[in-house]
Amino acid sequence: MRMPISRIVLSGMMSLIVTVVAVAGPPKVIIDTDFNTIFDDGQVAIMAAQLYSQGVIDILGFTVASGNEWRDQEVAECLKAMERMGIEYRVKVHVGAQYPLLHDYQSYQLELLKFGPAIDYVGAYSSAVSQ
């Protein structure tokens, strides 16, 4: 009995797709963040950890730079989040820049003098510089 051509083609395509997925593996992901447990970065970490545990993605690590808060506080929060999710030994946390490369705290203070109080979210600049 002959199998219809369409079934042969479909079967071959499915084998090829399964082979490509098996060989390629899950995509490798680095999450670049200004980590804050409560807001968007914490939610992304939870979703990424779920996908990681299901084998959908391979998280290489998180990078953390000042933004929502000062970097050292964000790094502490990111490390604690990795512990809570049980992935602290498999997912690395890499420390990034303490200060913005092009917009430092002094230039922010000058902007306040020239233009008045900020009307939008300013992240870490809302408090004194962390040492």
C-alpha positions in Angstrom: 0.0 0.0 0.0 1.3 3.4 -1.0 1.4 6.3 1.4 0.1 9.5 -0.2 2.8 12.0 -1.2 1.4 14.7 1.2 1.8 12.4 4.2 5.4 11.5 3.2 6.2 15.2 2.8 4.5 16.1 6.1 6.3 13.3 8.0 9.7 14.3 6.6 9.0 18.0 7.5 8.1 17.0 11.0 11.3 15.0 11.4 13.3 17.9 10.1 11.7 20.3 12.5 12.2 18.0 15.5 15.9 17.5 14.5 16.5 21.2 14.1 15.0 22.0 17.5 16.9 19.2 19.2 20.2 20.2 17.6 19.8 24.0 18.1 18.6 23.8 21.7 16.8 26.6 23.5 17.9 30.2 22.6 20.5 31.6 24.9 19.4 34.8 26.7 21.1 37.6 28.6 18.7 39.9 30.5 20.1 43.4 30.7 18.3 45.2 33.5 18.1 47.9 36.1 16.7 45.3 38.5 13.9 46.1 40.9 12.0 43.1 42.4 8.6 44.7 42.5 8.4 46.3 39.1 8.9 45.1 35.5 12.4 43.6 35.9 11.2 41.3 38.7 8.3 40.2 36.6 10.6 39.5 33.7 12.9 37.5 36.0 10.0 35.3 37.1 8.7 34.7 33.6 12.3 34.0 32.4 12.9 31.6 35.3 9.7 29.7 34.4 10.7 29.4 30.7 14.2 28.4 31.9 12.8 25.6 34.1 10.7 24.3 31.1 13.8 24.3 28.9 12.3 26.9 26.5 15.2 29.3 27.0 18.8 29.1 28.4 19.4 32.1 30.7 23.1 32.9 30.6 22.8 35.6 33.2 21.5 39.0 34.2 23.4 42.3 33.9 22.6 45.0 36.4 23.3 48.7 36.0 21.9 51.7 37.9 18.5 52.9 36.8 15.5 52.3 39.0 17.8 52.4 42.0 21.5 52.6 42.5 23.4 49.6 41.1 24.5 48.0 44.4 20.9 47.8 45.7 19.7 46.4 42.4 22.4 43.7 42.4 21.4 42.7 45.9 17.8 42.5 44.9 18.7 40.5 41.7 20.8 38.0 43.7 18.0 37.6 46.3 15.5 37.0 43.5 17.7 34.3 41.9 17.9 32.6 45.4 14.1 32.8 45.8 13.6 31.2 42.4 16.1 28.5 43.1 18.4 29.3 40.1 21.2 31.1 41.9 23.8 28.3 41.1 22.9 28.2 37.4 22.1 31.8 36.4 24.8 34.4 36.9 24.4 38.0 38.0 26.9 40.4 36.4 27.5 43.8 37.9 27.3 46.7 35.4 27.8 50.4 35.5 27.3 52.4 38.7 26.8 55.7 36.8 25.3 56.4 33.4 28.1 56.8 30.8 26.8 60.0 29.2 24.5 61.6 31.8 26.0 61.8 35.3 24.5 63.0 38.5 26.1 66.5 38.3 24.5 67.1 34.8 21.2 66.0 36.3 21.6 68.6 39.1 22.4 71.2 36.5 19.2 70.3 34.6 17.2 70.7 37.8 18.6 74.2 38.3 17.9 75.2 34.7 14.5 73.6 34.1 13.0 73.0 37.5 11.8 69.8 39.1 11.5 66.6 37.1 8.1 65.8 35.8 8.9 62.2 34.8 10.4 59.3 36.6 14.1 59.8 37.2 15.0 56.4 38.8 18.1 56.4 41.0 18.6 60.2 40.5 15.6 60.8 42.8 18.0 60.2 45.8 21.5 61.1 46.7 24.4 59.4 44.9 25.3 56.0 46.3 28.9 55.5 47.2 
